[in-house]
Amino acid sequence: MLHLIPAQFAVRRSTPFFTPDNVPQALLSHHNTAAGVYGQLCVMAGSVTYYGFANEQSSEPERVITLHAGQFAVSPPQYWHRVELSPDARFNIHFWAEPAQAQGPLYQGRTG
């Protein structure tokens, strides 16, 4: 997941820290970031495995990346993915977008 966030983009929103006890179910299932929005996954403790899918209907991942404490990765706009956490995981997500894109959704879930 080596994607560069364009230089003119800014953090539009950051999530609180998530653990297995409070992670939103949407992050554990197929979802993607909205058009023009990059998601930066930052792991503070434990590990988070990122599964990337070719499209909304794919059930087999085309990418599997495990991030450990102190590591981060960037998910490009509109790329379908989900995460899986280790029991001691602690992470958050920064959503990057162009400053002019101040409104609108940051991600969407699977429709079927």
URRAVEN-V994105 format. One record per residue. N is the residue number from 1. RES is the residue in three letters. PHI is phi in degrees with one decimal (* if undefined). Layout:
N_RES_PHI + N_RES_PHI
This chain:
1_MET_* + 2_LEU_-97.8 + 3_HIS_-119.9 + 4_LEU_-96.2 + 5_ILE_-79.8 + 6_PRO_-54.5 + 7_ALA_-58.3 + 8_GLN_-80.0 + 9_PHE_-74.2 + 10_ALA_-135.3 + 11_VAL_-68.9 + 12_ARG_-91.6 + 13_ARG_-160.1 + 14_SER_-124.0 + 15_THR_-82.6 + 16_PRO_-70.3 + 17_PHE_-75.7 + 18_PHE_-109.2 + 19_THR_-132.0 + 20_PRO_-57.6 + 21_ASP_-78.4 + 22_ASN_-130.3 + 23_VAL_-66.2 + 24_PRO_-63.6 + 25_GLN_-57.3 + 26_ALA_-58.4 + 27_LEU_-73.6 + 28_LEU_-87.7 + 29_SER_-118.1 + 30_HIS_-52.9 + 31_HIS_-155.9 + 32_ASN_-145.9 + 33_THR_-83.1 + 34_ALA_-70.4 + 35_ALA_-56.0 + 36_GLY_77.2 + 37_VAL_-118.8 + 38_TYR_-98.7 + 39_GLY_-108.2 + 40_GLN_-107.3 + 41_LEU_-88.7 + 42_CYS_-120.3 + 43_VAL_-97.9 + 44_MET_-98.9 + 45_ALA_-152.4 + 46_GLY_66.0 + 47_SER_-144.3 + 48_VAL_-130.6 + 49_THR_-101.2 + 50_TYR_-103.8 + 51_TYR_-112.0 + 52_GLY_-105.6 + 53_PHE_-121.4 + 54_ALA_-63.8 + 55_ASN_-162.8 + 56_GLU_-62.1 + 57_GLN_-85.1 + 58_SER_-62.7 + 59_SER_-107.5 + 60_GLU_-100.6 + 61_PRO_-69.9 + 62_GLU_-95.4 + 63_ARG_-138.4 + 64_VAL_-134.6 + 65_ILE_-131.6 + 66_THR_-105.2 + 67_LEU_-104.7 + 68_HIS_-112.6 + 69_ALA_-47.5 + 70_GLY_90.8 + 71_GLN_-104.3 + 72_PHE_-144.0 + 73_ALA_-148.5 + 74_VAL_-117.0 + 75_SER_-100.7 + 76_PRO_-73.5 + 77_PRO_-57.3 + 78_GLN_59.3 + 79_TYR_-99.1 + 80_TRP_-72.0 + 81_HIS_-160.3 + 82_ARG_-153.7 + 83_VAL_-126.0 + 84_GLU_-135.0 + 85_LEU_-111.0 + 86_SER_-76.2 + 87_PRO_-58.8 + 88_ASP_-105.6 + 89_ALA_-67.7 + 90_ARG_-147.7 + 91_PHE_-151.0 + 92_ASN_-143.5 + 93_ILE_-131.5 + 94_HIS_-107.2 + 95_PHE_-103.1 + 96_TRP_-105.0 + 97_ALA_-152.3 + 98_GLU_-64.1 + 99_PRO_-54.4 + 100_ALA_-69.5 + 101_GLN_-92.1 + 102_ALA_-82.5 + 103_GLN_-121.5 + 104_GLY_102.6 + 105_PRO_-71.2 + 106_LEU_-98.1 + 107_TYR_-154.8 + 108_GLN_-141.1 + 109_GLY_-94.5 + 110_ARG_-66.7 + 111_THR_-92.7 + 112_GLY_-136.5
